Amino acid sequence: MSCPHLPPGFDFTDPDLLQARVPHPEFAEMRRTAPVWWCEQPAGISGFDDEGYWVVTRHADVRHVSTHPELFSSWTNTAVIRFNESISRDQIEVQKLIMLNMDPPEHTRVRQIVQRGFTPRAVRSLEAALRRRARSIVETARSGAKPDGSFDFVTNIAVELPLQAIAELIGVPQEDRSKIFDWSNKMAAYDDPEYAITEEVGTEAAMEIVSYAMNLAAARKECPAEDIVSRLVAAEGEGNLSSDEFGFFVILLAVAGNETTRNAISHGMHAFLTHPEQWELYKRLRPYTTAEEIVRWATPVVSFQRTATQDVVLGGARIKKGDRVGLFYSSANNDPAVFDHPERFDITRDPNPHLGFGGGGPHFCLGKSLAVMEINLIFDAIADTLPDLRLAGDPRRLRSAWLNGIKELQVTTGAADPHDCDGGPPG
């Protein structure tokens, strides 16, 4: 195995890098030369008192780590691969209360309770309401456009349906969805100076969500309703979430169910408008494979991490107990050993074993079916209501160490834009 050709100090979690692009050429180099590679970091820069982490880039290896929680822990250092360097260890420890950062058997217990709200029947019960909401969102965006027909796709369309879906799912009044949006932004966007958000502000936002959710849980215990909150917390005794557990579950929903789906929708629209033949195909056929390809293409979560619980060999590399191991889904989802021409945006791709919802195992995305439904519904509404949408500018990307985020995407219902072209994966 040869050494990768990377600039000195190159770091796949550098937020300046991900603000500019997803490093697909470098991922390809790593898959070819060093699929499991040690990336040195200055101690403390990511919030952890160590000297770096392992970069795992091949689909098979990412999946292996994901499906062996006894070897690779989410709990030890949480799943977030890089925090702001100012974070304290106590602030990291608090995040272990979120299901994303648990290991079996505690993770198994909480997930078995929470998945009551994500049964096929529960998700299907939301479809009619979300279909109406998707159409209303797109019609509102069209009517509120500037005189030249332009508007920001992210804030006017992509943001709205995931927020409204969460509100519908857990019984949050729709008028409170802007609070959820603001709180989740503050938790996830701590690396972006445009938002000027510190770790303290992010922590305060998390506590606001927990407090809001705990009050909601208390109200449902007092007076149960026909919603997921009542199913999760109202009954007394074993087999239900405590109020604080429900609060941390809502934090997970706010970030995992809001930020990720919003960015998948934003990247999906950009992909359609830079691959007009795919947009025309979608408008004609509405293939059921579309949402899965959008998630593969976008891969909203570039990476999560695990921590080795013992010495282990992975991809020829000797990983020591306590080492952090980065799972780079953006690389795995473009692995040519698994995907035919992964650089192509192809909404008819089938099969599509992408890892955009996780690499399998205990942390496979609980809300996958809901996210797929939201993506399908919003693009159906756009195709019906704004079929001639065009790009009006390049996307403005989020500065983040682990999210493939778009902050702004100007579009227009007006004349064709000269930016229309074919392109590679987002970034």
C-alpha positions, 0 to 999 in steps of 0.5 A, a space after each residue: 500500500 502506497 502513501 497518499 499524496 496529500 498536502 502537509 497538515 491536510 485534515 478531512 475535518 477542517 471546517 474551512 475545507 468543508 465550507 469550500 467543498 467536499 474533498 472527493 479527489 482526496 477521498 479517491 486518493 485515500 481509497 486507492 492508497 491508504 483506505 484506513 489512514 492516521 490523520 494527525 491533529 494538534 491536541 485539543 483542536 477538535 475538543 479531544 485530548 489526543 493527537 488525531 484520528 483514523 480516516 476510514 474511506 472505503 464502503 466495506 470498512 465504514 460498514 464494518 465499523 458501523 456494525 460492530 459496536 462492541 469494537 467501536 464505541 459511540 459512547 466513549 467520545 460521542 459520534 461527533 468527530 470534531 467540536 470547537 476547540 473551546 468545548 470542555 470535556 464536561 460539555 462533551 459528556 452531557 451529549 452522551 445522553 443523546 441516543 446517537 451517542 449511546 452503545 448497546 445495551 442502553 442504546 437498544 433500550 431507548 431505541 426500542 421505545 423511540 421506534 414506536 413513533 417510526 413504525 411504517 403505520 405511524 409514518 404513513 399516517 403523516 403522508 396526507 398532511 405532509 403532502 398538503 404542507 409540501 404543496 403549500 410550502 412551494 406555493 408560498 415560496 412562488 407567491 413570495 418571490 421577488 419581482 424577478 422571480 428569485 428567492 432563496 430555496 433553502 429558507 423558503 422551501 428546504 427548511 420548511 418541510 422537515 420542520 413541519 414534519 417534526 412538529 407534526 410528528 411530536 405534536 409541536 404547535 406549527 407556530 413554534 417550528 421557528 424556535 426548533 429551527 433557531 435552536 437546531 441551527 445554534 447547535 449545529 453551526 458552531 463552526 460558522 462565523 457568520 452565525 457567531 455562535 459559541 459552544 456556550 450558545 449551542 449548549 444553551 440552545 440544546 437546553 432550550 430544546 430539552 426544557 421545551 420537550 420536557 414541558 411537552 412530555 409533562 403535559 402529555 403525561 397529564 393529558 395524553 393525546 393521539 401523538 408520538 409524545 403520548 406513546 413514548 412518555 404518557 404511560 407509567 412504569 417501565 418501557 417508556 421514556 423519562 421526561 429528560 430522555 424525551 428531551 434529549 430525543 427531541 434534540 436528536 430529532 432537531 438535528 438529525 431529522 431537520 438539518 440532514 433532510 434540509 441539506 439533502 433537499 437543498 443539494 438535491 435541488 442543486 443537483 437537479 438544476 445542474 443536471 437538467 436531463 435528470 430534472 426532466 426525467 424526474 418530472 416525467 417519471 417520478 422514479 421511486 429511486 430518486 430520494 435514495 440517490 439524492 441522499 447518496 449524492 448529498 451525503 449530508 453527514 460527511 462523517 461521524 466517529 467511533 472509538 476503538 474499545 480494544 486493539 483491532 486491525 482494520 483495512 490493514 491498519 493497526 488501531 489501538 484501544 482508545 483511538 478515534 475512528 472517522 467514518 467518512 460516508 461521503 467517501 464510502 458513497 462514492 466508492 467505485 467498488 460498490 457504485 457504477 460511475 459514482 460521479 454521476 447523479 442518476 435518479 434511476 440508480 438501483 441498487 443503491 446501497 449508500 450509507 447516507 443513513 448510516 452504515 447499518 448496525 444499531 445506529 442506522 437512521 431511525 427516521 429513514 422512511 420519514 426522510 425519504 417521504 419528505 424528499 419525495 413529497 417536496 420534489 413532487 410539489 416543486 415539479 408540479 408547481 415550479 417545474 421551470 425553476 432555475 439556478 440564480 447563483 452558486 450555493 453558499 456552503 456552511 462552515 462545518 467539520 462534519 456537515 455537508 451544508 448549504 446555507 443559501 441557494 438562490 433560484 428563480 422562476 425566470 429565464 435560463 441561467 448560464 450556470 446550468 451544467 453537468 457536474 460532479 458530486 456536491 462540493 
